[in-house]
Amino acid sequence: MMFPTTGGTVSGQQMRRDDQMLYFMIKPGPEQAAAMDGLRHAHNLARKYATKRIHITLVPFGDIRLISAENLDLIRRAATSLQAEPFEVALNRIRGNALVGNRMQALRDFQGALVARLEAFGIELPNYAFNPHASLTYQAWQQRNIPVSPIAWRVRQLLLINSIHGKGHTLLDSWALEPRQGSLLF
C-alpha cells in the first residue's frame, strides 16, 4: 500500500488546506511544551500554532481520508508489535523555525524500529527523510542557529494522530513504551 506524502498532489489532485493528515509522533509534556512556547515568545516567533500541538513527527502517512480501514488497522497492529523502552529527548538549539538537539540517537533508533515494524507489516511508507525537530512556528522560514537551555523529557508514549489543518490534533491511538527490566531498589 502506498501513502501520499504531505503536500503536492494525490492521484493528480492538489491537496487541500483542510486536509486531515495521519502521523506517528511524540509530544513533550505540558511543562516542556510551555518552555518551548516561552522560547517562541523570547525570540519573537509567531505563536499561532497551539502549544499543545508541538510535536516531533516520526512517520507521516498523508491524508487519513485516503487510507482504508484495513490499512489503518495494519498501522495499528504494527505499532502494537513494537517493543520499545522509554527514552530521553533533549532539544537545545533553535535552528530555522524549529527546536533541535545534538544527541538524538535514541530517538533515531526508536523511529528506525518503528519504520521497520511498519515495513514488516507490508506498509509502504512515503519518501520521508527523518530529521528530528519540534517546529516552533510556521511563519516564513528564517536563518537562525541559537543555542538555548535544553528542554528535555522522557518519551513514554507513541501517538497516532489525525492532524486536522487549522483545527488541531485528534488522538486516534497511543502505545506505552515499557521498560524491559524492572527497577532495582538498593
N, C-alpha and C positions, 0 to 999 in steps of 0.2 A: 504494500500500500504506500502511496506517495502522498506527502503532505505539501501543500503550498507553503512557500516561505512568506514571511511578513513583508508587506509592501509589494509593489509591482502588480502583476496580473495573475489571475487564476483562471485557467481554461479560456484565455483570451479576453476575460472581462477585467476591467480595472477594479481593484479592491476599494471598497467604500470606507469613509471615515467613521462609519458606525459599526465597524467590524467587531466581532467577538472572538478574540484571539485566545487560543489554548496554550498554556505554558506549564512546564515544571519550573518551580522557583523555590528559593528560600527567602525568608524575610527576617530582618532584625527584630529584636524585642522592642517594646514601646519606648524604653529608655534610650536605646541606641538610635531608633528612628527619630526621637526628639533631638538627640545630639546632632544627627545629620541635618535636621531642619535648622538647628542652630548654626551649622556651617553655611547653609544657604543664606540665612539672614546676615551672618558676619561677612560674607563675601559677595553680597548684593546679587545673589542668584534668584531668578524668578521662583516663587513659591506656589505656583498654581497647582502643581502636582501634589495631591494629598499625601501627608506624611505616612499614613497607614498603607499607602501603595508602594512605598520604597521597597525594592527587592533586588535580588540577583537572579537573572534568568539563567536557567540551566539548559533547558531544551524548549524551543518554540515549535509549535505544530501547525500554526496557521489558523484560519477561521474555523471555529468549532462547528459552525453550521454546515461545513463541508466534510465533516468527519462522521462516518457511520457509527451507529450504536455498537456494532461489533468491534470496530477498530478502537473505539473509546474503551470498551471492555478489555481489549488486548493491552492497551496502555496501562490500565489499572492493574491488570494481572502482572505485567512486567514490574511495575513499582512494588507490588506486594512481594514479589520474589526477591527483591533487592535486600541483601543483608549488609547493613552499614551501621557503623557506630557513630555517635555524636562526635563532632569535630569543631575546632575553633576557626573563626574567620576574624581577621583584623584588617581594617581599612585605614590607611594613614596618609593619603595624598589625594588632592583634588587634581585630576588630570582631565582637561577639557571640561565637560559638563558632568563628570562622574567622579565618584569616590572609588579609589582603587587601593590595593595592598601590594606589598612586595614579597610576601611569604604566603603564597596561595596554593601550595602543593596539595594539601589535604582537600581543599575544595576542588582542585583539578582532578584528583584521584576519585572523589565522590562522583563528579559529573561524568567522568570516563566510565565508572562502574555502572552508572545509570544508563548511559548510552549503550553499553554492552548488553545490559538486560533487555532493553528495548529491541535491539537488533536480534537477540536470541529468540524473541517472540515474533520475529518476522516483520517488525515495524521499520519501514524505510523512513529515514529522517531527512528533513530538509538540509540543504547545504548551510551549515551554521558553524562559524569559527568561534568557539567559546573563548571569550575574553572577559574574565570575571570583573564585574564592576557593579556598582549601585548608582544608577542615574539620579542626579540631584535635581536636574532641571531639563526641560525640553525646549528651552529658548534657543536662539541661534547659537551654534557652537562657537566657542571662543578658545583661543590658545591659553591654557592655564597649566601650571605644574607647581602646585602649592603644597608643601608638607603641612600636615595637621596632626594634632594629637590622635593617637589610634582610637578608633571606635571598634570594639571587639564584642563578639558574642559567641556562645556555643550553639551550634546548629543541632537541633534535636528533632527536626521535622522536615519532611519533604512535602511540598504543597503542589496540588494540581489546581490551577486557577483558570477561570474564564475571565479574561480582562475585557470589559465592555468599554469601548472607546468613549471617553468623556464622562463615564458614569462610575467606574470603579471595578474592583475585583470581587468575583464571586468564588468562594471556596467550593470546589467540587469534591475534593477528597484530600486526605493527608495520611502520611505514614510516619510513625515514630521511628527514630533511629535508636536502636537498642544497644547498650554496651554488651559485649560478648562475655566479659568476665565481671563478676560481682565485685563490689568494692571490698577491700580487706581492711578490717579495723585492727590497728595495733595499739 
